[in-house]
């Protein structure tokens, strides 16, 4: 899952409220309101994380996808769906189940199970969203990836192009790479990394492009991609890990043999 800032600096808070920075009382009240809102947001977001059932093993799903064990990942994703379905009376269970349906759909798309993926997307769309649980990435990526894999690549490009976030730029870079449009792939991967310097998919694109001209640098990029994907809390979005096979294959090609 994405994370939100977890703390506020008390000293900075006091400085914000001084008259030298904010001359009007109405502005002070607005700042206080915003800080209270964010404190509330962080509280309920933390509560949503505590509601994740033990059957939702996101790290296991990420590792299975990274090693191209898609059926194992699918099984674990469906187990998570079932666990969340039993908790729909709890806060945030429905938005989290919505996201999990999209996650399962991505794995199904990777397996070529397009009709089953569409059925999952339809189930997801019937569930509520929450502004406190970011879902744009997983939903946009699922719809774009379905276009990619079902042979509607030109439509996928048009779908991703208006989206400025790194996840869309990274998918565009993969499309351009697979079409051997190397300049477009490099430019788009670079744009993704400007927004998110740790984006594994964009790093993999750069590694692939560097293999012929600078194998040592390509190896660095592949290793950075794997390290980035393994760092921090695992994402519920499978597409963050679905290109890891390229990095592993690249390392196998370029790593000096004993």
C-alpha angles and dihedrals in degrees: 000000000000115000131225127212108283103200143035122214108240094208092052089048091056092048091052091059098051116113091236088067101033114026099184129069091218090059090048090053090050092052091048091048091051093049091049089049092052091047088053091046092052091048095053092040090055088049090053090055091051089054093062106114121234090246089069097085099173093173091055091048091049092049092048091051093045090056093045094250093139098162091054090049091049092051092052093045091053090048088055091050091054092048093050091047089061091054101051091122090063124087114275094003092118096050089045091050088050090055091046092054088055090048091053089047090057091054091048090051090052087054092049092249094136099159092050089048091052090051090054091049090051091052090049093051090057091061128081124262126216126214087214093062110058110225106159094100098052094042097045092043092051094051093045093046091051089056091048097050098039092061099262095114096146089055089049090055091051089047095052099039099078092048110094098191121107096246092064094043090051092053090049089052090053091050092050090046092053089049090052091242091142099173093050090045092052094045094047094045088050090051090052092050092050088062097035114017091188097053103138096201093054091047090053091052091053091047091053092049092049097050096091098042104030114013093175092056091045089055090052091052093049092050091046089053093053092044091050093050090050096048127097123352116339117254122239087224110096093197088073087069105028094091095051090101088069091055093047092048090048092051090049089053097045106032109106110254117235 
